[in-house]
Amino acid sequence: MSNASSVPPLRESAAVVLLRGEGEALEVFWVKRSDAVGYMPGFEAFIGGKVGPEDIEIAIEGAPEGPERILRACVIREAFEESGVLPALASPADLTALPEARRRLLAGEATFDMLAREHGWSFRADALTFAGRWMTPPFATQRFDTWFFIARVPEGQEPSVHVGELAAGEWIKPRDAIARWKSGEATFAAPILHTLIALDQGGDVAARLATAPERSGDPVRRIELKWGMVLHPMRTRPLPPATHTNAYLIGEREMALIDPGSGESEEIEALFKVIEMLEAEGRTLKFVLLTHHHPDHVEGVDAVRARRRVPVLAHAETAKHMSVDQTLDDGEAIPLEGGGGWTLHALHTPGHARGHLCFFHPRTRSLFTGDLITGGTGTVIVDPPEGDMAAYIESLERLTGEGIETLFPGHGSPQGGAMRRIQGLIAHRREREAKVVAALSNEPASNATLVERAYADTPRELWPYAERSLLAHLIKLEREGRAIQEGDHWRAS
């Protein structure tokens, strides 16, 4: 429910699984993404990035011309940019020259292909082993078609991270990385998990990784960015640009299902398959939790209630719009049996809807945000009379004191860096309010005129949606004595 307009296209990218050691001593180098980046902030990942125009110029011995060579070139460049390591060298390089070359690259003083020519670097394709091709699911706010490659860290080289897009980097044993994920200390996407599992199992790792994307959807696609928190996107009809609503299954032994949003039979059956898969592992669905009553979050409720015979829990304001079995108060604990502490806490966060709830998992500092916060960089529609801008901002401000680290939104991609995101949303609403105030004058103006003035930075096709949030700002300003309504026009007080 943000203010962009279509499913993002897939962008070509590549990632390198950098290894050292053998057997029980095998380690992989992974990085933690900065809270400031737009894509998966705060998540653990492998080194990599988008294909750039300079990658076309990088020569690689034994690589066929075309996309495969360019993707290998991309991963070599990204490895040098992000870690200072030059994998897949055809002949030894002058290691003493690497730090200055990297500095020039990061400073924009030279491109990677220029540095390769200057220093006589050459690369060979067989030092990069293909390890799977992963495509971001369509629910995400940014989507990538990513080729993974395995490479050995060259002798005498040691990766180091420059703080910026990345916050940290370290060598870690795959088993230890998986243990961190299971304890809730690490958050990462499915390709990282499947790679770590294959590395931990040993044997013909490359062969298993090459087929991992296909196998990850059998019997159903499983998106478990944190252990015990399974995201299941369901096709719905929300406001643009969203095309899906994220349902979540939370818990290790007993599970809560948050927001089964689609009532379409195909989508419901896909959800039941995920539930059955988790039940086969010993998990049991205990109840359904609702963030609010909007159709794209609740249309599957009746089907789940009929099939699974579990109670539906929501706020009393939500219960005014639909049948629920139990109401939840602000701060109420929702216990789930299972090792490691799975109790959720209901947080009343009105603004988008009067009965809106977020659900907080204190142990992992994870918040299931419904429509209070979207994935990506967009903002939600605050639509009066159900929407209330003052309450919305107060709800965001309340969250800054909860110690939240990871956001699991109702639409779009989960993300770390929660405090930066929440504070950014508060600042954005304050800045928009200032623009609305500046748009008002002593002469009464229509909403359409005020939208043109206050939302000039918003695509015109989204102005009908922006007009609803404008009205929410105007009502807030009227309560504060800073705007006056005259019929269907508004002026400064």
C-alpha positions in Angstrom: 0.0 0.0 0.0 2.8 2.4 -0.9 3.1 5.0 -3.5 4.8 3.3 -6.4 3.0 1.4 -9.1 4.1 -2.0 -10.5 5.9 -5.3 -9.7 9.6 -4.5 -10.0 11.5 -6.1 -12.9 14.2 -8.6 -12.3 17.7 -7.1 -12.4 20.8 -9.2 -13.2 23.2 -9.7 -10.3 25.8 -12.1 -9.0 27.1 -13.3 -5.6 30.3 -15.1 -4.6 30.5 -17.7 -1.8 34.0 -17.2 -0.7 35.6 -20.2 1.1 38.7 -21.2 3.0 39.7 -24.4 4.8 38.5 -28.0 4.3 36.2 -30.5 6.1 35.3 -29.5 9.6 37.6 -26.4 9.3 35.6 -25.1 6.2 34.6 -21.5 6.6 32.6 -19.1 4.4 32.9 -15.3 4.4 29.6 -13.5 4.9 28.7 -9.9 5.4 26.1 -7.9 7.3 24.3 -5.3 5.2 24.2 -1.8 6.6 20.9 -0.5 8.1 21.2 2.4 5.6 20.8 0.4 2.4 17.5 0.1 0.7 17.5 -3.6 0.0 17.5 -6.1 2.9 19.1 -3.7 5.4 20.6 -5.4 8.5 20.5 -8.9 6.8 23.4 -11.3 6.5 24.4 -12.0 2.9 27.3 -13.1 0.7 29.4 -10.6 -1.3 27.7 -9.5 -4.6 25.8 -6.9 -6.4 24.2 -5.8 -9.7 25.8 -6.2 -13.1 27.4 -2.9 -14.2 28.3 -1.6 -17.6 32.0 -2.0 -16.9 31.6 -5.8 -16.5 31.3 -6.1 -20.3 35.0 -5.1 -20.6 36.5 -7.6 -18.2 38.2 -10.5 -19.9 37.9 -14.0 -18.4 39.8 -16.9 -19.8 37.6 -19.9 -20.7 34.3 -18.1 -20.2 31.9 -18.1 -23.2 30.8 -14.7 -24.5 27.5 -13.5 -23.3 25.7 -13.3 -19.9 27.7 -16.1 -18.2 31.0 -14.2 -18.7 29.5 -10.9 -17.7 28.1 -12.4 -14.5 31.5 -13.9 -13.6 33.1 -10.5 -14.3 30.5 -8.9 -12.0 31.2 -11.2 -9.1 35.0 -10.7 -9.4 34.5 -6.9 -9.4 32.1 -7.0 -6.5 34.4 -9.2 -4.5 37.2 -6.7 -4.9 35.0 -3.7 -4.1 33.4 -5.2 -1.1 36.2 -7.3 0.4 39.4 -6.3 -1.3 39.9 -9.9 -2.5 40.6 -10.7 -6.1 39.3 -14.2 -6.8 39.9 -16.3 -9.9 43.2 -14.8 -10.8 44.9 -16.6 -13.7 48.4 -15.7 -12.3 49.6 -14.3 -9.0 49.1 -10.5 -8.5 51.2 -8.0 -6.6 49.5 -8.1 -3.3 51.1 -4.9 -2.1 49.3 -3.0 -4.9 45.8 -4.2 -4.0 44.9 -1.7 -1.2 45.7 1.3 -3.3 43.9 -0.1 -6.3 40.9 -0.7 -4.2 41.0 2.8 -2.7 41.0 4.2 -6.3 38.1 2.0 -7.3 36.0 3.0 -4.3 36.9 6.7 -4.7 35.7 6.6 -8.3 39.2 7.4 -9.6 39.4 4.3 -11.8 37.1 1.6 -13.0 37.8 -2.1 -12.4 38.7 -2.8 -16.0 41.1 0.1 -16.0 42.8 -1.3 -12.9 43.0 -4.8 -14.4 44.8 -3.4 -17.5 47.2 -1.3 -15.4 48.2 -4.2 -13.1 48.0 -6.9 -15.7 45.3 -8.9 -13.8 43.7 -11.7 -15.8 41.1 -14.1 -14.6 40.0 -17.7 -15.4 36.5 -19.0 -15.5 37.2 -22.4 -13.9 38.1 -20.8 -10.6 34.4 -19.7 -10.2 32.1 -22.7 -9.8 28.4 -22.1 -10.6 26.3 -22.6 -7.4 22.7 -21.8 -8.4 20.5 -19.2 -10.0 18.0 -17.5 -7.6 15.2 -15.2 -8.6 13.5 -12.9 -6.0 9.8 -13.8 -5.6 7.3 -11.3 -7.0 6.1 -10.0 -3.7 9.4 -8.2 -3.0 9.9 -4.5 -3.5 13.2 -5.1 -5.3 13.8 -8.2 -7.4 17.0 -9.8 -8.7 18.0 -12.6 -11.0 21.2 -13.7 -9.1 23.8 -16.2 -10.2 25.8 -17.6 -7.3 29.5 -18.8 -7.7 31.8 -20.6 -5.3 35.4 -19.3 -5.1 38.4 -20.0 -2.9 40.1 -17.1 -1.2 43.5 -16.7 -3.0 46.6 -17.4 -0.9 47.9 -14.4 0.9 44.7 -12.4 0.5 42.4 -11.6 3.4 38.9 -10.0 3.0 38.1 -6.8 4.8 34.9 -4.7 4.8 34.8 -0.9 4.3 31.8 0.3 6.4 29.2 1.8 4.1 26.8 -0.4 2.3 28.2 -3.2 4.5 28.3 -3.0 8.3 30.6 -6.0 9.0 32.1 -9.1 7.5 33.5 -12.3 9.1 34.6 -15.9 8.4 32.1 -18.4 9.9 31.6 -22.1 9.8 28.3 -23.0 8.0 27.0 -24.9 11.0 27.6 -21.9 13.3 25.8 -19.6 10.8 22.8 -21.9 10.8 22.8 -22.1 14.6 22.7 -18.3 14.7 19.7 -18.3 12.4 17.9 -20.9 14.5 18.5 -18.8 17.6 17.1 -15.7 16.0 20.5 -13.9 15.9 20.8 -13.9 12.1 18.3 -13.0 9.3 18.9 -13.9 5.7 17.1 -15.0 2.5 16.5 -18.6 1.3 19.6 -18.7 -1.1 21.9 -18.0 1.9 20.2 -20.8 4.0 20.3 -23.4 1.2 24.0 -22.6 0.5 24.9 -22.9 4.2 23.1 -26.2 4.5 24.9 -27.6 1.5 28.3 -26.4 2.7 27.6 -28.0 6.1 26.6 -31.3 4.5 29.7 -31.5 2.3 30.2 -33.8 -0.6 29.3 -32.5 -4.1 28.2 -29.1 -2.9 28.3 -27.4 -6.3 25.9 -30.0 -7.8 23.4 -29.6 -5.0 23.5 -25.9 -5.1 23.0 -25.8 -8.8 19.6 -27.4 -8.4 18.8 -25.8 -5.0 16.5 -23.1 -6.5 14.3 -25.7 -8.1 14.3 -28.0 -5.1 13.4 -25.1 -2.8 9.9 -25.0 -4.2 9.3 -28.8 -3.6 6.8 -29.5 -2.2 6.2 -25.7 -1.6 8.3 -22.6 -1.6 9.5 -21.9 2.0 10.5 -18.4 2.9 11.9 -18.5 6.5 14.1 -15.4 6.9 14.2 -16.1 10.6 13.8 -19.6 12.1 10.2 -20.2 13.1 8.9 -17.2 11.0 7.6 -18.4 7.6 6.4 -15.8 5.1 3.8 -16.9 2.7 2.9 -14.3 0.1 -0.7 -14.5 -1.2 -2.0 -12.8 -4.3 -4.6 -10.2 -3.3 -6.0 -6.9 -4.5 -4.4 -4.2 -2.3 -3.7 -0.7 -3.4 -0.8 -0.3 -5.8 2.0 -1.2 -6.1 1.4 -4.2 -3.9 0.2 -7.4 -5.6 0.5 -9.7 -2.6 -0.3 -9.7 1.1 2.2 -11.5 3.3 0.7 -14.1 5.6 3.1 -15.3 8.4 3.2 -18.6 10.3 5.0 -17.9 13.6 6.2 -20.5 16.0 8.4 -23.6 16.6 5.8 -26.0 18.0 2.6 -24.1 18.2 2.0 -21.6 15.4 0.0 -18.4 14.9 -1.1 -17.5 11.4 -1.1 -13.7 10.8 -3.3 -12.2 8.1 -4.5 -14.9 5.6 -5.4 -12.2 3.1 -6.6 -14.1 0.0 -9.9 -15.9 -0.3 -9.1 -17.3 -3.8 -9.2 -21.1 -3.7 -5.8 -21.5 -5.4 -4.1 -19.2 -2.9 -5.9 -20.8 0.1 -4.8 -24.3 -1.0 -1.2 -23.1 -1.4 -1.4 -21.7 2.2 -2.7 -25.0 3.5 0.1 -26.9 1.8 2.6 -24.7 3.7 0.8 -25.4 6.9 0.8 -29.1 6.2 4.5 -29.1 5.5 5.2 -27.4 8.8 2.8 -29.8 10.6 4.8 -32.7 9.2 7.8 -31.2 11.1 5.8 -31.2 14.4 4.3 -27.8 14.3 0.6 -27.2 15.0 -1.6 -24.2 14.0 -3.1 -22.8 17.2 -4.9 -19.6 16.1 -5.2 -16.8 13.5 -4.1 -13.3 14.4 -5.4 -10.3 12.4 -3.7 -6.9 12.1 -6.8 -5.2 10.9 -10.1 -5.7 8.9 -9.2 -4.6 5.4 -10.2 -7.2 2.8 -6.6 -7.9 1.5 -5.7 -9.0 5.0 -8.8 -11.1 6.0 -10.4 -12.6 2.9 -9.0 -16.1 3.7 -10.1 -16.1 7.4 -13.4 -17.9 6.9 -11.7 -20.7 4.8 -9.0 -21.2 7.5 -11.6 -21.2 10.3 -13.7 -23.7 8.5 -10.9 -26.1 7.5 -8.7 -25.8 10.6 -11.2 -25.1 13.4 -8.9 -22.5 15.1 -10.0 -19.3 16.9 -9.5 -15.9 15.3 -8.0 -13.1 17.5 -8.1 -9.4 16.7 -8.7 -6.0 18.3 -12.2 -5.0 19.4 -12.4 -2.3 16.7 -11.7 -5.0 14.1 -14.4 -7.1 15.6 -16.9 -4.4 14.7 -16.3 -5.3 11.0 -16.1 -9.1 11.1 -16.6 -12.1 13.3 -13.7 -12.9 15.7 -13.5 -15.4 18.5 -11.4 -13.4 20.9 -10.4 -9.7 21.2 -6.9 -8.5 22.1 -5.9 -5.5 24.1 -2.8 -3.4 23.8 0.1 -5.2 25.3 -1.6 -8.5 25.6 0.6 -11.6 25.5 -0.2 -14.3 23.1 1.6 -17.5 24.3 2.9 -20.1 21.8 4.5 -23.3 23.1 8.0 -24.1 21.8 11.6 -23.9 22.9 13.3 -20.6 23.0 10.3 -18.4 23.8 7.7 -17.8 21.2 5.2 -15.5 23.0 4.0 -12.6 20.9 2.7 -9.3 22.2 -0.2 -7.3 20.6 0.6 -3.6 20.1 -2.4 -1.4 19.3 -1.2 0.9 16.5 -4.1 2.8 15.1 -3.7 5.3 12.3 -4.2 3.2 9.1 -7.2 1.5 10.8 -8.7 2.1 14.2 -8.2 -1.5 15.3 -4.8 -2.0 13.8 -2.5 -4.3 15.7 1.2 -5.1 15.2 2.6 -8.3 16.8 6.0 -8.1 18.5 8.3 -11.1 19.2 10.6 -9.7 21.9 13.3 -12.5 21.9 14.2 -11.8 18.2 13.1 -8.2 18.3 10.9 -8.8 15.3 7.7 -6.8 14.5 4.9 -8.0 12.2 3.7 -4.6 11.0 0.5 -5.3 9.0 -0.2 -2.0 7.1 1.5 0.3 9.6 4.8 0.0 7.8 5.3 -1.4 4.3 8.4 -3.1 2.8 10.7 -1.0 0.8 10.7 2.8 0.9 7.0 3.5 0.3 4.4 4.8 2.7 0.9 3.6 3.6 -2.3 5.4 2.7 -4.0 7.0 5.7 -7.6 7.3 4.6 -10.2 9.1 6.8 -12.4 8.5 8.5 -10.9 5.1 9.4 -7.4 6.5 8.9 -6.1 9.1 11.4 -2.8 10.9 10.7 -2.3 12.0 14.3 -2.8 8.5 15.6 -0.6 7.1 12.8 2.3 9.3 13.8 1.8 8.5 17.5 1.8 4.8 16.6 5.1 5.1 14.8 6.6 7.1 17.7 5.4 4.5 20.2 7.4 1.8 18.3 10.7 3.7 18.7 10.7 2.6 22.4 10.2 -1.1 21.8 13.7 -2.2 20.8 12.6 -3.5 17.4 15.3 -4.7 14.9 13.5 -6.5 12.1 10.3 -5.5 10.3 8.0 -8.1 8.7 5.4 -6.0 6.7 2.0 -7.0 5.3 3.2 -5.9 1.8 6.7 -6.0 0.4 10.0 -7.3 1.7 11.0 -7.8 5.3 13.9 -5.6 6.4 16.3 -5.0 9.3 17.4 -1.5 10.4 14.0 -1.0 12.0 14.7 2.1 13.9 16.1 3.9 10.9 13.0 2.9 8.9 10.6 4.0 11.6 12.3 7.3 12.3 12.5 7.9 8.6 8.7 7.4 8.3 8.1 9.8 11.1 10.3 12.4 9.5 8.6 11.9 6.1 5.2 12.5 7.6 6.4 15.6 9.4 8.0 16.9 6.2 4.8 16.2 4.2 2.8 18.0 6.9 5.0 21.0 6.5 4.4 20.9 2.7 0.6 20.8 3.3 0.9 23.8 5.7 2.9 25.7 3.0 0.2 24.8 0.4 -2.5 26.5 2.5 -3.1 30.2 2.1 -5.8 32.7 3.1 -7.7 31.8 -0.1 -9.7 28.6 0.3 -8.4 25.8 -2.1 -9.8 22.5 -3.1 -8.2 19.2 -2.2 -7.2 18.7 -5.9 -5.3 22.1 -5.8 -3.6 21.3 -2.5 -2.5 17.9 -3.8 -0.8 19.6 -6.7 1.0 21.9 -4.4 1.9 19.5 -1.5 2.5 16.3 -3.6 4.4 17.8 -6.5 7.1 15.2 -5.9 4.6 12.3 -6.2 3.8 10.8 -9.6 0.5 12.4 -10.9 -1.2 9.0 -11.4 -0.9 8.5 -7.6 -2.5 11.8 -6.7 -6.0 10.2 -6.1 -4.4 8.1 -3.4 -2.3 11.0 -2.1 -5.5 13.1 -1.8 -6.7 10.7 0.9 -3.6 11.2 3.0 -3.8 14.9 2.3 -7.2 14.9 3.9 -5.8 13.1 6.9 -3.2 15.8 7.3 -5.8 18.6 6.9 -8.0 17.0 9.6 -5.0 16.8 11.9 -4.2 20.4 11.2 -7.8 21.5 11.8 -7.8 19.8 15.2 -4.6 21.7 16.1 -6.1 25.0 14.9 -3.8 25.4 11.9 -6.3 24.9 9.1 -9.9 25.8 8.5 -12.4 23.9 6.3 -15.0 25.9 4.3 -17.3 23.5 2.5 -15.1 21.3 0.4 -12.2 23.8 0.4 -9.5 24.5 3.0 -7.5 27.6 4.0 -4.9 28.5 6.6 -6.2 29.5 10.0 
